[in-house]
Amino acid sequence: MIIIIGLGNPGEQYKSTRHNIGFMAVDAFAEKNNFPEFKLQKKVNALVSEKENIILSKPQTFMNESGKAVKKIIENAKVSDLIVIHDDIDLPLGKIKIIKERGSAGHKGVESIIKNIGNENLIRIRIGIGSENKTKAMKIVLKNFSKEEQTIVNETIGKVIDALDLFIKEGLDKAMNEFNK
């Protein structure tokens, strides 16, 4: 079973913030691939959609507690691959990077996941939300994208979908070689 988890914060007030780009990417992947509607699974505290051998999930904990939901999700499935999609303030807007078994680089959601399940075989798709403006991270991650940035975000999410499709069809190495440029 391939499990793809998008990170974000629950609630309407966070829906369009930079921190929720993981949710946005999973939603777009689900739509493109005709997944069923997400449903809240209370036992794992996450919105989940499942099709064939893929589970899509959006934890409904806040970002800093994501690992608790992820741990419950993987306990209930036979996992072949776990992919976490999240924002990355250190990457410029529009850039994605696929990594495996790396540290959190200060991302609180990723820190929570590593604390709860470890880092072994953990694949992550980092989506750049950074800007030239070196403001405090909390001020940036909870901001919405501007209209100009939203165009870039939409294109970037398209790249994430393509990377996921390639990963599913041809594996991690192919996806990394194609998208880590």
C-alpha positions in Angstrom: 0.0 0.0 0.0 1.3 3.4 -0.9 0.4 6.1 1.6 0.5 9.7 0.5 0.1 12.3 3.3 -0.3 16.0 2.7 0.5 18.2 5.7 -1.5 21.2 6.7 -3.7 22.7 9.4 -7.4 21.9 9.7 -9.9 24.6 9.5 -11.3 27.1 7.0 -9.0 29.9 8.2 -5.9 28.0 7.2 -7.3 26.5 3.9 -5.3 28.8 1.6 -2.2 29.4 3.7 1.3 28.4 2.6 1.5 25.8 5.4 -1.4 24.0 3.7 0.2 23.4 0.3 0.6 19.7 1.3 -3.2 19.5 1.6 -3.6 21.4 -1.7 -1.3 18.9 -3.5 -3.1 15.8 -2.2 -6.5 17.3 -3.1 -5.3 18.0 -6.6 -3.8 14.5 -7.0 -7.1 13.0 -5.7 -9.1 15.0 -8.2 -6.8 14.2 -11.2 -6.9 10.5 -10.4 -10.7 10.3 -9.6 -10.3 9.3 -5.9 -13.4 9.1 -3.8 -14.3 12.0 -1.6 -12.2 12.4 1.5 -13.9 11.1 4.7 -13.0 11.8 8.3 -11.7 8.6 10.0 -11.9 9.5 13.7 -9.7 6.6 14.8 -6.7 8.1 12.9 -7.8 11.7 13.1 -7.4 12.3 9.4 -9.3 12.8 6.2 -8.8 9.7 4.1 -9.5 8.7 0.5 -8.5 5.3 -0.8 -8.4 3.8 -4.3 -6.7 0.5 -5.3 -3.4 0.3 -3.5 -3.1 4.0 -2.6 -4.3 5.8 0.5 -4.4 9.6 0.5 -4.5 11.3 3.9 -4.8 14.8 5.4 -4.1 14.7 9.2 -6.6 16.8 11.1 -4.2 17.5 13.9 -2.5 20.8 13.7 0.8 20.8 11.9 3.0 20.3 15.0 1.1 17.2 16.0 1.0 15.5 12.5 3.1 12.6 13.6 0.4 11.3 15.9 -2.1 10.9 13.0 0.6 9.5 10.7 1.5 6.9 13.2 -2.1 5.7 13.5 -2.6 5.7 9.7 0.4 3.5 9.1 -0.4 1.2 12.0 -3.6 0.3 10.2 -2.1 -0.5 6.7 0.5 -2.7 5.1 2.8 0.1 3.9 5.1 -0.3 0.9 5.9 3.4 0.6 5.1 6.4 2.7 5.3 9.8 1.1 4.8 13.1 3.0 4.1 16.3 1.1 4.8 19.5 2.8 5.7 23.2 2.5 9.4 24.2 2.7 10.3 27.8 3.5 13.9 27.1 2.5 13.0 26.4 -1.1 12.0 29.2 -3.4 8.3 29.3 -4.5 7.8 27.0 -7.4 10.6 24.5 -6.6 10.0 21.0 -5.4 12.5 18.5 -4.1 12.0 14.8 -3.4 14.1 13.4 -0.5 14.4 10.2 1.5 15.4 9.6 5.1 16.5 13.2 5.8 16.2 15.4 8.8 13.3 17.8 9.4 15.3 21.0 8.7 13.2 22.7 11.4 9.8 21.8 9.9 7.6 21.2 12.9 5.2 18.8 11.1 8.1 16.7 9.8 9.8 16.8 13.3 6.5 15.4 14.8 6.4 12.6 12.2 10.1 11.6 12.7 9.5 11.7 16.5 6.5 9.4 16.2 7.6 6.9 13.4 11.2 7.5 12.7 12.9 8.4 9.5 13.5 5.0 7.9 12.2 4.8 4.3 10.4 8.2 4.8 10.0 9.9 1.4 9.1 13.5 1.4 8.2 15.9 -1.4 9.2 19.4 -0.3 7.3 22.3 -1.9 9.0 25.6 -1.9 7.0 28.5 -0.3 10.0 30.7 0.5 10.4 34.2 -0.6 13.2 36.8 -0.9 11.8 38.4 2.3 13.5 36.8 5.3 10.6 37.3 7.7 10.0 34.9 10.6 8.8 31.5 9.5 5.5 31.8 11.4 4.6 35.0 9.6 5.2 33.5 6.2 3.7 30.0 6.6 0.3 31.3 7.8 0.0 33.9 5.0 -2.1 33.3 1.9 -0.5 33.3 -1.5 -0.9 36.5 -3.6 -2.7 36.2 -7.0 0.7 36.2 -8.8 2.1 33.5 -6.5 -1.1 31.4 -6.8 -0.3 31.0 -10.5 3.1 29.6 -9.6 1.6 27.4 -6.9 -0.9 25.9 -9.3 2.0 25.0 -11.7 4.0 23.6 -8.8 1.2 21.4 -7.7 1.0 20.1 -11.2 4.7 19.2 -10.9 4.0 17.4 -7.7 1.2 15.4 -9.3 3.5 14.5 -12.2 6.2 13.4 -9.7 3.7 11.2 -7.8 2.5 9.6 -11.0 6.1 8.9 -12.1 6.9 7.5 -8.6 3.9 5.2 -8.7 4.7 3.9 -12.2 8.5 3.9 -12.2 9.8 4.3 -8.7 11.6 6.8 -6.5 14.9 7.0 -8.4 13.1 8.0 -11.6 11.0 10.6 -9.8 14.0 12.0 -8.1 16.1 12.2 -11.3 13.3 13.9 -13.1 12.1 16.4 -10.5 15.2 17.2 -8.4 16.7 19.5 -11.0 
